[in-house]
Amino acid sequence: MSSTKQRKILVTSALPYANGSIHLGHMVEYLQTDIWVRFQKMRGHQCTYVCADDAHGTPIMLRAESENITPEALVERIGEEHRKDFADFHVGFDNYYSTHSDENRELAQLIYQRLKDNGHISKRVIKQAFDPEKQMFLPDRYVKGTCPNCGAEDQYGDNCEVCSATYTPTELVNPVSAISGATPIEKESEHYFFKLNDFEEMLKEWTRGGHLQTEVS
């Protein structure tokens, strides 16, 4: 074993989305991370590799609806498939879980409540694209139309894959809902925002304190 002082290292990978199968492009990341974690453990470090299914979001809701099952049932089925695939490739997670868990809910609520109690959460009303047929607000990627910059058709509501322009869904020409094909309308809703600037000095101090690679910091 190396004489290097033992380190405590917490490692994770991008959380796979619980609306579809793992493909080889995804697996490359987990295998590379697994190799690095095994190397650190062989050096005598306390290295813990954790990951989980990302079990929340519009794509999960829509796929569950298309299969006429609950989102919870879809998340459970996809989670079992993911864990089997990881096991087949011998990826050695120390803990593989799900964001749809009591623990995650309780911790998320605790973090939010502490931020709110200390004045780090603000509220304001914003306008969003709304699908009048599905009766739901649409994330930017669920609005498609013609790019207002170059005129390319069938582009997402946040950026153009042809000219790389960025914009808001309201700027698209002839926008449609990617879910129903209906023309979205604008509708107001109240949103909660985290005041990141409240932590500007702390974040500057930490990111410039030798904790990160120079390419990142």
KEZA-497068 format. One line per field, with one value per residue: residue number from 1; z, x, y of N, C-alpha, C, CB in turn. Coordinates in Angstrom, 3 decimals, decimal comma. Atoms other than C-alpha are relative to their C-alpha. Glycine has a CB too. Layout:
N
num	NUM/...
n.w	Z/...
n.u	X/...
n.v	Y/...
ca.w	Z/...
ca.u	X/...
ca.v	Y/...
c.w	Z/...
c.u	X/...
c.v	Y/...
cb.w	Z/...
cb.u	X/...
cb.v	Y/...
***
This chain:
217
num	1/2/3/4/5/6/7/8/9/10/11/12/13/14/15/16/17/18/19/20/21/22/23/24/25/26/27/28/29/30/31/32/33/34/35/36/37/38/39/40/41/42/43/44/45/46/47/48/49/50/51/52/53/54/55/56/57/58/59/60/61/62/63/64/65/66/67/68/69/70/71/72/73/74/75/76/77/78/79/80/81/82/83/84/85/86/87/88/89/90/91/92/93/94/95/96/97/98/99/100/101/102/103/104/105/106/107/108/109/110/111/112/113/114/115/116/117/118/119/120/121/122/123/124/125/126/127/128/129/130/131/132/133/134/135/136/137/138/139/140/141/142/143/144/145/146/147/148/149/150/151/152/153/154/155/156/157/158/159/160/161/162/163/164/165/166/167/168/169/170/171/172/173/174/175/176/177/178/179/180/181/182/183/184/185/186/187/188/189/190/191/192/193/194/195/196/197/198/199/200/201/202/203/204/205/206/207/208/209/210/211/212/213/214/215/216/217
n.w	0,000/0,067/-1,267/0,076/-1,056/0,445/0,310/0,067/1,305/0,393/1,463/0,663/1,450/0,418/-0,340/1,188/-0,065/-0,166/1,022/1,098/-0,257/0,079/1,226/-0,160/-0,226/-1,435/-0,788/0,023/-1,169/-1,231/-0,010/-0,279/-1,409/-0,789/0,045/-0,846/-1,393/-0,374/-0,145/-1,258/-1,093/-0,025/-0,605/-1,425/-0,333/-0,265/1,185/0,038/1,295/-0,116/1,159/-0,146/1,116/-0,054/0,151/0,088/1,188/1,015/0,855/-0,732/-0,070/1,318/0,378/-0,831/0,538/1,271/-0,313/-0,864/-1,335/-0,834/0,034/-0,995/0,563/1,029/-0,683/-0,618/1,054/0,631/-1,004/-0,033/1,239/-0,118/-0,954/0,640/1,003/-0,704/-0,564/1,107/0,361/-1,220/-0,575/-1,435/-0,840/-1,432/-0,243/1,163/-0,590/0,841/-0,555/-0,509/-1,261/-1,186/-0,480/0,859/-0,236/-1,303/0,046/0,881/-0,756/-1,057/0,628/0,468/-1,129/-0,604/0,919/-0,091/-1,317/-0,041/1,008/1,236/1,013/0,409/0,836/0,940/1,034/1,336/1,061/0,599/1,033/-0,597/0,993/-0,338/0,140/-1,084/-1,245/-0,776/0,395/0,856/-0,059/1,268/0,982/0,474/0,979/1,218/1,023/0,925/-0,655/0,343/0,476/1,322/0,731/0,014/-0,553/-0,948/-1,004/-1,382/-0,508/-0,726/0,867/1,347/0,244/1,291/-0,088/-1,407/-0,675/-1,187/-0,044/-0,839/0,827/0,547/1,180/1,120/1,024/0,116/-1,014/-0,283/-1,094/0,464/-0,587/0,635/1,282/-0,147/-0,106/-1,415/-0,421/-1,159/-1,227/-1,158/-1,146/-1,027/-0,091/-1,120/0,474/-0,983/0,137/0,072/-0,273/-1,449/-0,360/0,963/-0,605/-0,473/1,151/0,573/-0,896/0,067/1,330/0,236/-1,144/0,256/-0,093/1,336/1,052/0,534/1,179/-0,473/-0,810
n.u	0,844/-0,760/-0,164/0,772/1,005/1,318/0,980/1,415/0,422/1,376/0,042/1,260/0,055/1,268/1,097/0,762/1,408/0,812/1,047/-0,462/-1,098/-1,401/-0,664/-1,450/-0,536/0,135/-0,785/-1,408/-0,281/0,041/-1,165/-1,187/0,053/-0,227/-1,440/-0,684/0,339/-0,742/-1,399/-0,137/0,143/-1,237/-1,037/0,270/0,881/1,402/0,651/1,378/0,620/1,463/0,732/1,427/0,867/0,683/1,354/1,002/-0,054/1,044/-0,107/0,472/1,452/0,577/-0,145/0,925/1,346/0,134/0,097/1,174/-0,402/-0,369/-1,422/-0,695/-0,189/-1,040/-1,278/-0,416/-0,393/-1,234/-1,053/-0,442/-0,752/-1,286/-0,852/-0,438/-1,013/-1,238/-0,560/-0,555/-1,280/-0,808/-0,204/0,102/0,500/0,149/1,435/0,759/1,313/0,953/0,387/1,368/-0,126/0,365/-1,191/-0,259/1,072/-0,189/-1,184/0,308/0,880/-0,796/-0,857/0,863/0,558/-1,066/-0,260/1,141/-0,013/-1,099/0,209/-0,723/0,968/0,907/1,112/0,528/0,878/-0,577/0,829/-0,543/0,799/0,984/0,700/1,430/0,641/-0,458/0,181/-1,229/-1,070/-0,951/-1,418/-0,482/-0,302/1,247/0,573/-0,806/0,453/-1,000/-0,991/0,171/-1,262/-0,409/1,148/0,032/1,244/-0,005/-1,037/0,481/0,374/-1,054/-1,140/0,052/-1,080/-0,602/-0,849/-0,425/0,604/0,811/1,182/1,071/1,045/0,904/-0,622/0,110/1,008/0,952/-0,291/0,984/-0,334/-0,573/0,785/1,311/0,067/0,817/-0,723/-0,053/0,396/-0,762/0,778/-0,813/-0,091/-0,930/-1,192/-0,896/-1,360/-1,087/-0,835/-1,387/-0,916/-0,195/-1,144/-1,054/-1,322/-0,365/-0,295/-1,264/-1,076/-0,167/-0,441/-1,360/-0,810/-0,783/0,828/0,396/-0,999/-0,097/0,850/1,374/0,097
n.v	-1,195/-1,247/-0,700/-1,236/-0,135/0,454/-1,038/0,367/-0,486/0,313/-0,023/0,332/-0,195/-0,591/0,901/0,395/-0,360/1,209/0,128/0,836/0,928/-0,419/0,426/0,101/-1,344/-0,244/0,952/-0,397/-0,839/0,791/0,880/-0,810/-0,386/1,210/0,279/-0,993/0,304/1,208/-0,398/-0,726/0,966/0,788/-0,844/-0,080/-1,108/0,307/-0,562/0,479/-0,291/0,009/-0,483/0,256/-0,362/-1,290/0,530/-1,063/-0,831/0,128/1,192/1,182/-0,100/0,236/1,406/0,774/-0,247/0,723/1,426/0,149/0,428/-1,141/-0,316/0,823/1,341/-0,115/-0,220/1,261/0,934/-0,468/0,113/1,400/0,248/-0,677/0,707/1,248/-0,344/-0,355/1,230/0,780/-0,610/0,044/-1,331/0,256/-1,087/0,282/-0,170/-0,464/-0,246/-0,725/-1,309/0,137/0,736/-0,782/-0,709/-1,154/-0,960/-0,644/-0,864/-1,126/-0,887/-0,629/-1,019/-1,091/-0,733/-0,802/-1,110/-0,917/-0,651/-0,962/-1,031/0,276/0,407/-1,070/0,428/-0,979/0,544/-0,069/0,548/1,218/0,647/0,902/0,812/-0,068/1,309/0,861/-0,752/0,057/-0,893/0,687/-0,358/-0,565/1,045/0,575/-0,914/0,039/-0,933/-0,515/-0,852/-1,411/-0,569/0,485/0,523/1,464/0,519/1,111/-0,241/-0,045/-1,309/-0,711/-0,294/0,549/0,943/-0,318/-1,196/-0,107/-1,156/0,277/-0,857/0,534/0,604/-1,019/-0,595/0,922/-0,265/1,116/1,016/1,042/0,901/1,261/1,085/0,146/-0,693/-1,206/-1,265/-0,376/-1,336/-0,465/0,039/-0,380/0,912/-0,458/0,831/-0,226/-0,164/0,038/-1,197/0,457/-1,124/-0,113/0,829/-0,318/-0,086/1,339/0,843/-0,463/0,425/1,453/0,435/-0,483/0,400/1,203/1,208/0,428/-0,067/-1,357/-0,104/-0,209/-1,206
ca.w	0,000/-0,747/2,144/1,002/3,764/3,594/1,961/2,283/-1,238/-2,228/-5,907/-8,100/-11,788/-13,782/-12,527/-15,274/-16,086/-15,133/-18,408/-20,555/-20,841/-20,268/-23,556/-24,178/-24,350/-20,803/-19,631/-20,650/-17,879/-15,189/-16,218/-16,224/-12,803/-11,464/-12,594/-10,857/-7,644/-7,602/-8,069/-5,114/-2,900/-3,901/-2,777/0,649/0,428/1,779/-1,547/-1,693/-5,052/-4,930/-7,660/-8,227/-10,779/-11,487/-10,980/-11,502/-14,560/-17,494/-19,704/-17,001/-16,577/-20,334/-20,856/-17,919/-19,376/-22,796/-21,156/-19,016/-15,782/-12,858/-12,843/-9,711/-11,537/-14,444/-12,109/-10,278/-13,513/-15,119/-11,859/-11,764/-15,380/-14,673/-11,655/-13,653/-16,472/-14,043/-12,359/-15,735/-16,364/-12,800/-11,879/-8,136/-6,592/-2,808/-2,861/-5,822/-5,013/-6,372/-6,038/-5,395/-1,814/1,618/2,539/-0,465/0,120/3,788/3,100/0,204/2,401/5,196/2,883/1,336/4,704/6,090/2,984/3,198/6,929/6,267/3,434/0,561/-1,371/-3,378/-5,251/-8,401/-11,092/-14,567/-17,898/-19,362/-22,416/-21,603/-23,596/-23,741/-24,774/-22,198/-19,591/-18,497/-18,493/-21,044/-20,353/-23,039/-24,704/-25,161/-27,387/-31,003/-33,937/-36,413/-35,216/-35,034/-35,985/-39,012/-39,918/-39,358/-38,702/-35,957/-33,369/-29,577/-27,483/-25,906/-28,652/-32,340/-33,268/-36,688/-35,878/-32,085/-31,272/-27,822/-27,157/-25,186/-26,397/-26,910/-29,592/-31,738/-35,016/-35,285/-31,961/-31,211/-28,218/-28,784/-26,744/-28,408/-31,445/-30,092/-30,270/-26,796/-24,975/-22,348/-18,799/-15,509/-12,630/-9,364/-9,178/-6,372/-6,896/-4,970/-4,336/-5,480/-5,218/-1,420/-1,432/-3,961/-1,617/-0,045/-3,449/-4,776/-1,742/-2,023/-5,796/-5,624/-2,529/-4,227/-4,018/-7,788/-10,878/-12,402/-15,578/-13,527/-11,157
ca.u	0,000/1,187/2,533/0,320/-1,921/-5,343/-7,965/-11,750/-13,150/-16,825/-17,438/-20,525/-21,398/-24,119/-27,397/-29,074/-32,576/-35,264/-37,190/-35,108/-32,353/-28,646/-26,742/-23,024/-22,390/-23,728/-21,836/-18,459/-18,695/-19,615/-16,835/-14,230/-15,395/-15,425/-11,821/-10,732/-12,567/-10,997/-7,563/-8,117/-9,256/-6,187/-4,048/-5,646/-7,965/-11,515/-13,302/-17,089/-18,878/-22,555/-25,123/-28,872/-31,645/-32,887/-36,559/-38,268/-39,197/-41,517/-40,048/-40,786/-44,330/-44,966/-43,540/-45,536/-48,659/-47,976/-47,654/-50,744/-48,836/-47,895/-44,586/-43,673/-44,168/-42,014/-39,259/-39,211/-39,038/-36,350/-34,386/-34,286/-33,109/-30,375/-29,077/-28,961/-27,025/-24,511/-24,078/-23,493/-20,640/-19,325/-19,675/-19,075/-21,255/-21,027/-24,599/-26,978/-30,353/-33,110/-33,988/-37,541/-36,855/-38,007/-34,438/-33,996/-37,381/-36,641/-33,180/-34,420/-37,176/-34,693/-32,295/-35,136/-36,648/-33,299/-32,661/-36,150/-35,863/-32,627/-34,020/-32,256/-35,440/-37,438/-40,740/-41,927/-44,523/-43,224/-44,818/-44,346/-45,447/-48,585/-50,113/-53,882/-54,665/-52,543/-53,198/-49,587/-46,673/-44,002/-40,264/-38,253/-37,247/-40,901/-41,614/-40,444/-40,626/-38,658/-35,430/-35,874/-32,228/-31,544/-34,992/-34,176/-37,332/-38,113/-35,796/-36,096/-37,390/-34,058/-31,452/-30,973/-28,942/-28,181/-26,834/-26,336/-28,454/-30,079/-33,517/-36,721/-39,689/-41,725/-39,234/-39,742/-41,603/-44,733/-44,139/-45,886/-46,013/-43,751/-46,242/-49,587/-48,770/-50,997/-49,962/-48,730/-50,196/-48,488/-49,640/-48,430/-47,206/-45,407/-41,830/-39,311/-35,725/-32,535/-30,499/-27,126/-25,577/-26,047/-23,183/-20,938/-18,042/-18,069/-18,129/-15,308/-13,192/-13,847/-13,400/-10,127/-8,825/-7,063/-10,009/-10,571/-8,537/-7,247/-9,203/-12,425/-11,698
ca.v	0,000/3,529/5,585/8,459/9,767/8,159/10,364/10,287/10,583/10,758/9,952/10,036/9,983/11,705/10,239/8,173/9,301/6,795/6,985/4,646/2,087/2,572/2,597/2,115/5,854/6,145/3,076/4,506/7,102/4,570/2,193/4,952/6,128/2,573/2,063/5,274/4,335/0,864/2,451/4,792/1,918/-0,106/2,836/2,567/5,555/5,512/6,025/5,741/5,533/6,491/7,053/6,875/6,950/10,478/9,726/13,094/15,097/15,579/12,787/10,208/11,458/11,362/7,875/6,520/8,109/6,565/3,123/3,717/3,114/5,328/7,207/5,236/1,931/3,116/4,321/0,987/-1,036/1,109/1,133/-2,663/-2,720/-0,164/-2,067/-5,321/-3,636/-2,147/-5,516/-7,200/-4,744/-5,221/-1,538/-1,543/1,142/1,330/2,566/2,832/4,362/6,603/10,278/9,069/8,035/9,114/10,033/12,322/13,941/14,614/16,023/18,166/19,568/20,248/22,103/24,121/25,040/26,202/28,303/29,798/30,522/32,394/34,498/32,744/31,885/34,411/34,142/35,824/35,300/34,460/33,624/30,167/28,235/26,242/23,383/24,076/20,494/18,660/21,362/21,508/23,925/23,084/22,979/24,809/21,538/20,629/23,598/23,353/25,720/27,783/29,413/33,210/33,706/31,479/30,165/26,506/24,488/21,973/23,539/23,346/26,202/27,111/26,895/26,172/23,103/24,591/28,067/27,648/30,711/30,806/32,260/31,740/29,643/32,829/33,920/30,812/31,281/29,099/27,316/24,021/21,714/18,715/16,683/17,392/19,544/22,316/25,962/26,931/29,895/32,052/31,541/32,954/30,818/31,495/30,223/29,891/31,031/30,295/33,465/32,155/35,632/35,456/32,942/34,679/35,406/31,956/30,269/32,451/31,628/27,894/27,563/29,524/27,774/24,875/22,467/22,222/21,545/24,755/23,966/24,047/26,901
c.w	0,000/1,379/0,032/1,099/-0,531/-0,188/0,109/-1,258/-0,284/-1,506/-0,487/-1,494/-0,316/0,264/-1,266/0,185/-0,038/-0,995/-1,167/0,383/-0,009/-1,343/0,199/0,221/1,456/0,772/0,046/1,245/1,274/0,097/0,316/1,478/0,899/0,045/0,934/1,482/0,482/0,236/1,331/1,200/0,120/0,628/1,503/0,414/0,286/-1,095/-0,145/-1,284/0,128/-1,287/0,199/-1,303/0,253/-0,357/-0,105/-1,303/-1,014/-0,871/0,673/0,053/-1,338/-0,422/0,813/-0,515/-1,288/0,218/0,921/1,353/0,804/-0,168/0,969/-0,535/-1,071/0,634/0,612/-1,059/-0,644/0,977/0,095/-1,222/0,077/0,917/-0,595/-1,023/0,660/0,579/-1,092/-0,439/1,210/0,521/1,492/0,821/1,467/0,418/-1,273/0,421/-1,003/0,629/0,529/1,250/1,152/0,494/-0,821/0,207/1,306/-0,018/-0,887/0,715/1,085/-0,565/-0,435/1,176/0,668/-0,872/0,089/1,304/0,087/-1,144/-1,329/-1,131/-0,318/-0,894/-0,993/-1,069/-1,355/-1,000/-0,624/-1,115/0,654/-1,119/0,347/-0,136/1,152/1,360/0,901/-0,521/-0,742/0,288/-1,377/-1,069/-0,540/-0,843/-1,210/-1,030/-0,893/0,722/-0,423/-0,583/-1,435/-0,808/-0,092/0,689/1,004/1,015/1,392/0,477/0,780/-0,850/-1,340/-0,222/-1,344/0,116/1,414/0,717/1,229/0,070/0,988/-0,908/-0,645/-1,255/-1,220/-0,975/-0,146/1,025/0,148/1,200/-0,581/0,513/-0,765/-1,395/0,041/0,053/1,462/0,218/1,165/1,220/1,178/1,059/0,971/0,115/1,192/-0,521/1,161/-0,261/0,055/0,353/1,494/0,445/-0,898/0,619/0,476/-1,154/-0,675/0,836/-0,133/-1,349/-0,302/1,111/-0,190/0,071/-1,362/-0,944/-0,565/-1,220/0,388/0,702/-0,816
c.u	0,877/0,082/-0,747/-1,053/-1,374/-0,949/-1,410/-0,574/-1,433/-0,117/-1,413/0,167/-1,301/-1,120/-0,777/-1,485/-0,865/-1,153/0,442/1,229/1,355/0,556/1,512/0,658/-0,085/1,013/1,476/0,351/0,070/1,202/1,281/0,050/0,293/1,488/0,755/-0,250/0,766/1,479/0,225/-0,111/1,253/1,151/-0,229/-0,896/-1,416/-0,817/-1,384/-0,673/-1,517/-0,624/-1,473/-0,721/-0,603/-1,455/-1,080/0,140/-1,086/0,146/-0,499/-1,520/-0,644/0,117/-0,950/-1,427/-0,217/-0,131/-1,171/0,354/0,354/1,487/0,803/0,287/1,084/1,375/0,520/0,501/1,326/1,167/0,552/0,841/1,381/0,949/0,512/1,097/1,334/0,675/0,651/1,361/0,929/0,360/-0,292/-0,424/0,009/-1,444/-0,641/-1,451/-0,905/-0,282/-1,429/0,031/-0,400/1,182/0,258/-1,058/0,222/1,184/-0,243/-0,898/0,758/0,866/-0,834/-0,493/1,048/0,348/-1,113/0,012/1,071/-0,045/0,687/-0,900/-0,898/-1,093/-0,331/-0,810/0,669/-0,995/0,706/-0,900/-0,897/-0,731/-1,484/-0,721/0,375/-0,163/1,218/0,994/1,062/1,426/0,453/0,191/-1,252/-0,804/0,933/-0,585/1,150/0,928/-0,189/1,255/0,331/-1,142/-0,065/-1,273/0,247/1,136/-0,628/-0,217/1,056/1,220/-0,154/1,193/0,684/0,968/0,498/-0,543/-0,772/-1,133/-0,999/-1,079/-0,931/0,561/-0,045/-1,079/-0,869/0,277/-1,137/0,470/0,528/-0,794/-1,295/-0,081/-0,827/0,887/0,015/-0,549/0,895/-0,907/0,913/-0,002/1,049/1,161/0,853/1,437/0,988/0,918/1,479/0,973/0,212/1,269/1,203/1,386/0,489/0,403/1,306/1,177/0,258/0,563/1,426/0,964/0,776/-0,779/-0,312/1,188/0,024/-0,881/-1,457/-0,139/0,293
c.v	1,242/0,641/1,322/0,013/-0,378/1,174/-0,574/0,643/-0,461/0,203/-0,288/0,186/0,723/-1,002/-0,373/0,292/-1,251/-0,071/-0,868/-0,804/0,695/-0,445/0,081/1,360/0,403/-0,845/0,370/0,810/-0,830/-0,938/0,773/0,397/-1,185/-0,354/0,941/-0,275/-1,227/0,319/0,707/-0,940/-0,872/0,785/0,183/1,139/-0,509/0,687/-0,622/0,463/-0,146/0,530/-0,363/0,276/1,375/-0,266/1,066/0,771/-0,319/-1,246/-1,278/-0,013/-0,356/-1,459/-0,872/0,140/-0,784/-1,504/-0,316/-0,622/1,247/0,311/-0,859/-1,399/0,017/0,131/-1,294/-0,979/0,393/-0,118/-1,410/-0,328/0,640/-0,771/-1,321/0,289/0,363/-1,242/-0,852/0,535/0,131/1,404/-0,097/1,207/-0,443/0,193/0,532/0,100/0,702/1,358/-0,043/-0,873/0,897/0,815/1,260/1,084/0,753/0,962/1,218/1,008/0,746/1,120/1,200/0,846/0,881/1,202/1,040/0,775/1,080/1,010/-0,227/-0,507/1,185/-0,579/1,116/-0,723/0,182/-0,572/-1,191/-0,483/-1,047/-0,720/-0,028/-1,332/-0,923/0,648/-0,117/1,031/-0,806/0,462/0,483/-1,062/-0,670/0,983/-0,021/0,963/0,422/0,970/1,456/0,639/-0,424/-0,585/-1,509/-0,497/-1,121/0,117/0,088/1,437/0,736/0,307/-0,703/-0,908/0,244/1,175/0,278/1,234/-0,463/1,018/-0,603/-0,585/1,027/0,652/-0,910/0,462/-1,249/-1,103/-1,006/-0,807/-1,294/-1,194/-0,230/0,598/1,264/1,241/0,431/1,413/0,411/0,020/0,304/-1,097/0,531/-0,977/0,415/0,026/0,005/1,186/-0,387/1,114/0,224/-0,734/0,271/-0,028/-1,360/-0,901/0,415/-0,493/-1,497/-0,425/0,441/-0,420/-1,284/-1,288/-0,598/-0,006/1,423/0,183/0,294/1,331/1,260
cb.w	1,221/-1,008/0,272/-1,389/0,558/1,001/-1,415/1,295/-1,107/0,775/-0,595/0,534/-0,777/-1,506/1,047/-0,305/-1,150/1,412/-0,511/-1,213/-1,026/1,179/-1,210/-1,216/-0,851/0,476/-0,565/-1,270/0,144/0,072/-1,347/-0,892/0,343/-0,580/-1,443/-0,355/0,151/-1,093/-1,162/0,095/-0,222/-1,419/-0,693/0,723/-1,142/1,450/-1,284/1,232/-1,115/1,216/-1,336/1,123/-0,204/-0,975/1,145/1,192/-0,643/-0,875/-0,425/1,431/0,425/-1,027/0,197/1,467/-0,255/-0,901/0,635/-0,697/-0,056/1,485/0,317/1,284/-0,590/-0,914/1,086/0,793/-1,063/-0,484/1,348/0,079/-1,226/0,524/1,307/-0,682/-0,875/1,123/0,724/-1,182/-0,626/-0,258/-0,695/0,507/-0,440/0,841/1,207/-1,236/1,284/-0,182/-1,071/-1,084/0,199/1,118/-0,051/-1,474/0,023/1,088/-0,509/-1,296/0,619/0,704/-1,216/-0,790/1,014/0,231/-1,448/-0,131/1,099/-0,031/0,532/0,268/0,479/-0,737/0,869/-0,642/0,026/-0,066/-1,067/1,055/-1,089/0,915/-0,061/-0,871/-1,332/-0,210/0,741/-0,051/1,231/-1,470/0,473/0,219/0,615/1,170/0,588/-0,573/0,639/-1,202/-0,334/1,215/0,926/0,148/-1,354/0,697/-1,114/-0,746/-0,325/0,924/0,832/1,188/0,673/-1,054/0,059/-1,028/-0,506/0,071/-0,965/1,300/-1,424/0,938/0,833/1,044/0,304/0,499/-1,370/-1,412/1,339/-1,236/0,911/0,442/1,460/0,858/-1,036/1,268/-0,900/0,522/0,402/-0,256/0,178/0,603/-0,460/1,360/-1,294/1,093/-0,807/-0,072/1,112/-1,392/-0,633/0,750/-0,072/-0,608/1,159/0,770/-1,002/-0,098/1,455/0,255/-1,067/-0,131/1,178/0,951/0,721/-0,546/-1,118/-0,350/-0,822/0,937/1,178
cb.u	-0,953/-0,642/1,461/-0,662/-0,018/-0,590/0,244/-0,789/0,966/-1,040/0,992/-1,166/0,099/0,039/-0,941/0,211/-0,371/-0,544/-0,404/0,299/-0,010/0,843/-0,449/0,607/-0,737/-1,440/-0,156/0,311/-1,067/-1,301/0,136/0,013/-1,362/-0,806/0,537/-0,471/-1,517/-0,142/0,423/-1,059/-1,246/0,380/0,038/1,257/-0,019/-0,443/0,856/-0,787/0,557/-0,464/0,571/-0,592/-1,115/0,659/-0,311/0,123/1,331/0,001/1,435/0,584/-0,414/0,671/1,454/0,081/-0,216/1,202/1,285/-1,054/1,208/-0,332/0,212/-0,827/-1,321/-0,273/-0,149/-1,167/-1,085/-0,153/-0,518/-1,207/-0,772/-0,198/-0,772/-1,197/-0,491/-0,291/-1,097/-0,965/-0,233/1,275/-0,917/1,302/-1,436/0,926/-0,267/0,172/0,129/-1,320/0,135/-0,952/1,440/-0,508/1,228/0,038/-1,356/0,205/1,219/-0,675/-1,143/0,881/0,756/-1,203/-0,590/1,247/0,134/-1,310/0,223/1,314/0,440/1,082/-0,840/0,771/-1,244/1,144/-1,399/1,351/-0,316/0,171/0,908/-1,002/0,584/-0,678/0,387/1,440/-1,243/0,610/0,604/-0,346/0,865/1,307/0,904/-0,827/-0,173/0,066/-0,646/-0,673/1,432/-0,425/1,130/1,073/-0,002/1,263/-0,897/0,110/0,784/0,988/-1,161/0,421/1,316/-0,034/-0,530/-1,087/-0,758/1,500/-0,937/0,868/-0,640/-0,594/-0,812/-0,279/1,428/-0,303/0,665/0,050/0,274/-0,218/-1,225/1,454/-0,308/-1,042/-0,552/-0,875/-0,649/1,446/-1,515/0,606/-0,692/-0,510/0,356/-0,715/0,816/-0,182/0,127/0,795/-0,333/0,308/-0,537/-1,223/-0,377/-0,249/-0,016/-1,160/-1,149/0,019/-0,342/-1,336/-0,938/-0,003/-0,859/1,107/-1,294/-1,098/-0,296/1,438/0,080/-0,424/0,956
cb.v	0,007/0,977/0,239/0,155/1,437/-0,994/0,582/0,460/-0,493/0,892/-1,024/0,873/-1,370/0,408/0,653/-1,492/0,943/-0,067/1,372/0,850/-1,111/-0,593/0,872/-0,667/1,011/-0,313/-1,396/0,815/1,086/-0,806/-0,711/1,261/0,592/-1,174/0,138/1,427/-0,226/-1,079/0,910/1,098/-0,886/-0,437/1,369/0,109/1,031/0,475/-0,244/0,492/-0,946/0,847/-0,608/0,850/-1,058/1,064/-0,890/0,956/-0,138/1,216/-0,194/-0,029/1,408/0,887/-0,468/0,453/1,508/0,289/-0,476/-0,853/-1,003/-0,277/1,463/-0,095/-0,533/1,204/1,073/-0,624/-0,075/1,462/0,433/-0,949/0,544/1,423/-0,268/-0,718/1,168/1,015/-0,808/0,005/1,373/-0,795/1,084/-0,493/0,424/0,903/0,964/-0,960/0,840/-0,811/1,110/-0,612/-0,524/-0,918/-0,920/-0,429/-0,709/-1,056/-0,786/-0,495/-0,789/-1,044/-0,593/-0,564/-0,966/-0,858/-0,514/-0,766/-1,035/-0,732/1,274/-1,007/-1,222/1,133/-0,364/0,833/0,690/-0,763/1,071/-1,097/-0,646/0,774/-1,446/1,014/-0,645/-0,372/-0,488/-1,413/0,725/0,230/-1,212/0,735/-1,044/-0,469/1,466/-1,442/1,224/0,690/-0,474/0,766/-0,411/-1,032/0,553/-0,586/-0,496/-1,318/1,297/-0,710/-0,136/-0,800/-0,422/1,122/-1,415/0,314/1,204/0,017/0,779/0,043/0,158/1,108/-0,956/1,066/0,358/-1,414/0,393/-0,587/0,665/-0,922/-0,261/-0,114/0,301/0,629/-0,908/-0,088/1,101/-0,091/0,047/1,409/-1,375/1,311/-1,455/0,157/0,087/-1,095/1,284/-1,354/1,034/-0,535/1,280/-0,560/-1,469/1,353/0,978/-0,630/0,056/1,539/0,350/-0,704/0,542/1,512/-0,141/-0,071/0,311/0,904/-1,044/0,328/-1,292/-1,125/-0,087
***
